[in-house]
């Protein structure tokens, strides 16, 4: 009998420690920047994304993070460029409609995970910053930021144009910034 009570108590207390937060897309953002003509940056964002993350309720340590970005929602502020980015020549959004990230472990301020784009999955390490947890209107909100750089060619996104000056139209390195605010599931 005591063993059953102990097991039940452990299960109940571990459930109290875990907190799963759904991403609040109105207060979150997924953005990127990439070199253009090797002298400036083009910045963009994705308008449609979702995900969740889990924090240990006692320590606020990140336990899980999963996100999905809809490629067709890319927005650089220029419709012609956005349509080109969605095309078969670059992202091929019809064939590869999503970009995903799944946390595999957190080591200090480094988020290790599986990043999938254009049908290719690679292990990546991004910088992680915890924003905090706050009580708000009877619920809990938490925030975090994940930033890093990927090489788009590693994922088969290799379109480019050689410039007369010898450079290229688009850089290979893409800087990614994901700022998330989540609502604790009830």
PLY file of the C-alpha trace (Angstrom):
ply
format ascii 1.0
element vertex 186
property float x
property float y
property float z
element edge 185
property int vertex1
property int vertex2
end_header
0.00 0.00 0.00
2.81 2.45 0.92
4.59 1.68 -2.36
1.45 2.53 -4.36
1.10 5.81 -2.46
4.76 6.66 -3.09
4.46 5.94 -6.84
1.22 7.94 -7.07
2.86 10.81 -5.19
5.90 10.82 -7.53
3.71 10.79 -10.64
1.56 13.63 -9.29
4.55 15.76 -8.28
6.27 15.30 -11.65
3.07 16.39 -13.39
3.07 19.56 -11.25
6.67 20.33 -12.24
6.10 20.14 -15.97
4.58 23.08 -17.82
3.76 22.95 -21.53
3.33 26.30 -23.25
1.61 26.78 -26.60
3.21 29.46 -28.76
1.19 32.68 -28.88
1.69 33.62 -32.53
0.42 37.18 -31.96
3.34 37.88 -29.62
6.02 35.75 -31.26
8.08 35.94 -34.43
10.26 33.92 -36.78
12.65 36.04 -38.81
15.85 35.73 -40.84
18.45 37.73 -42.68
20.83 36.86 -45.47
23.51 38.79 -47.37
22.38 40.44 -50.61
24.96 41.33 -53.27
27.51 40.73 -50.49
27.14 44.33 -49.25
23.85 44.42 -47.32
21.22 42.15 -45.78
17.74 41.17 -46.84
15.49 40.60 -43.87
12.34 38.56 -43.83
9.88 36.76 -41.63
7.37 33.96 -41.71
3.77 34.87 -40.96
2.47 31.38 -40.18
4.08 29.17 -37.57
3.15 27.22 -34.46
4.73 25.18 -31.75
5.08 24.46 -28.09
7.74 24.31 -25.42
7.98 22.72 -22.02
9.60 24.19 -18.94
10.31 22.56 -15.63
7.96 24.50 -13.35
10.42 24.58 -10.42
13.65 25.43 -12.28
12.28 26.89 -15.56
14.77 24.70 -17.42
13.74 24.12 -21.04
12.74 20.47 -21.39
11.21 20.42 -24.88
10.71 22.70 -27.86
9.07 21.97 -31.19
8.17 24.43 -33.90
6.74 24.37 -37.42
7.00 27.21 -39.95
4.86 27.39 -43.09
7.27 28.18 -45.95
4.56 29.76 -48.13
4.11 32.48 -45.47
7.55 33.97 -46.21
7.50 37.77 -46.33
10.45 39.99 -47.28
8.25 42.96 -48.14
8.58 42.46 -51.91
5.94 40.21 -53.47
8.00 39.36 -56.58
10.93 38.22 -54.43
8.63 36.28 -52.08
7.07 34.44 -55.03
10.57 33.58 -56.29
11.53 32.29 -52.82
8.41 30.04 -52.78
9.17 28.71 -56.28
10.79 25.39 -57.24
14.01 27.28 -57.86
14.53 28.08 -54.17
12.32 26.72 -51.34
9.86 24.75 -53.49
7.11 25.45 -50.97
4.65 23.17 -52.79
6.91 20.14 -52.29
8.51 21.18 -48.97
5.80 23.21 -47.21
7.33 23.29 -43.72
10.51 24.08 -41.83
10.73 22.39 -38.42
12.88 22.45 -35.32
12.87 19.91 -32.50
15.00 20.35 -29.39
17.12 17.31 -28.53
18.93 18.79 -25.52
19.81 22.02 -23.78
23.38 22.53 -22.58
23.77 25.82 -20.76
22.63 28.49 -23.20
22.92 26.22 -26.27
19.84 24.58 -27.77
20.77 21.43 -29.68
18.18 20.16 -32.08
17.07 18.77 -35.40
16.41 21.43 -38.03
14.54 20.31 -41.15
14.26 22.42 -44.29
13.72 21.51 -47.93
13.38 17.84 -46.94
16.80 17.69 -45.25
17.32 17.26 -41.49
20.56 18.35 -39.82
21.67 18.62 -36.21
22.20 22.26 -35.23
23.22 24.24 -32.17
21.47 27.56 -31.61
21.88 30.16 -28.87
19.12 30.07 -26.25
17.93 32.85 -23.98
15.21 32.40 -21.39
12.95 35.44 -21.05
11.11 34.44 -17.90
7.68 33.35 -16.65
4.94 35.70 -15.52
1.42 35.42 -14.14
-0.97 37.21 -16.50
-4.77 37.40 -16.31
-5.03 34.20 -14.29
-2.61 32.22 -16.45
1.11 31.86 -16.97
3.12 33.19 -19.88
6.74 32.38 -20.66
9.19 33.75 -23.19
12.36 32.57 -24.87
14.57 33.39 -27.82
16.52 31.03 -30.07
19.05 32.40 -32.56
21.58 30.85 -34.86
23.03 30.53 -38.32
22.59 27.82 -40.92
24.14 27.30 -44.34
21.22 27.12 -46.78
23.25 24.98 -49.21
23.45 22.24 -46.56
19.69 21.88 -47.06
19.70 21.90 -50.86
18.64 25.55 -51.14
21.41 26.48 -53.53
20.05 28.94 -56.10
22.37 31.87 -56.73
23.54 34.24 -59.40
27.18 35.21 -60.10
27.70 38.97 -60.23
29.82 40.79 -62.75
32.03 41.92 -59.86
32.77 38.30 -58.99
30.52 37.97 -55.93
27.14 36.29 -55.66
23.62 37.66 -55.35
22.71 35.78 -52.15
24.89 34.69 -49.25
24.98 31.09 -48.08
24.76 31.85 -44.35
21.26 32.60 -43.04
20.83 34.14 -39.60
17.67 32.97 -37.85
15.91 34.56 -34.89
12.91 32.97 -33.18
11.23 34.91 -30.39
8.52 32.96 -28.60
5.91 33.83 -26.04
3.79 30.94 -24.85
0.65 30.37 -22.81
0.67 27.60 -20.22
-1.73 24.84 -21.17
-4.45 24.25 -18.64
0 1
1 2
2 3
3 4
4 5
5 6
6 7
7 8
8 9
9 10
10 11
11 12
12 13
13 14
14 15
15 16
16 17
17 18
18 19
19 20
20 21
21 22
22 23
23 24
24 25
25 26
26 27
27 28
28 29
29 30
30 31
31 32
32 33
33 34
34 35
35 36
36 37
37 38
38 39
39 40
40 41
41 42
42 43
43 44
44 45
45 46
46 47
47 48
48 49
49 50
50 51
51 52
52 53
53 54
54 55
55 56
56 57
57 58
58 59
59 60
60 61
61 62
62 63
63 64
64 65
65 66
66 67
67 68
68 69
69 70
70 71
71 72
72 73
73 74
74 75
75 76
76 77
77 78
78 79
79 80
80 81
81 82
82 83
83 84
84 85
85 86
86 87
87 88
88 89
89 90
90 91
91 92
92 93
93 94
94 95
95 96
96 97
97 98
98 99
99 100
100 101
101 102
102 103
103 104
104 105
105 106
106 107
107 108
108 109
109 110
110 111
111 112
112 113
113 114
114 115
115 116
116 117
117 118
118 119
119 120
120 121
121 122
122 123
123 124
124 125
125 126
126 127
127 128
128 129
129 130
130 131
131 132
132 133
133 134
134 135
135 136
136 137
137 138
138 139
139 140
140 141
141 142
142 143
143 144
144 145
145 146
146 147
147 148
148 149
149 150
150 151
151 152
152 153
153 154
154 155
155 156
156 157
157 158
158 159
159 160
160 161
161 162
162 163
163 164
164 165
165 166
166 167
167 168
168 169
169 170
170 171
171 172
172 173
173 174
174 175
175 176
176 177
177 178
178 179
179 180
180 181
181 182
182 183
183 184
184 185
